[in-house]
Amino acid sequence: MRNVNLAEAKAHLSKLVERAAAGETVRIMRRGKPVAQITGIKTRAKRIDLSALRALTDAMPLQRESAREFVRRLRDQDHY
């Protein structure tokens, strides 16, 4: 755990947040006493259900035109 005084915390907040996100706890001190603490938040990445994704994309119709042609057609259409 790293202890920093309030002035240092104000001056280097971004670096301290990076340290906390990396797993280090940062304690902020005022006049030698702890007043706050920065810790990272543990998050879990959601796993992609590959079978559901495959089922979704398999159900989609194939494009009849290339992406280039599609974008040009949209660009050249009158929108008025």
Helices and strands as residue ranges (DSSP letters): E 2-5, H 6-11, H 13-21, E 26-30, E 33-38, H 50-58, H 67-76
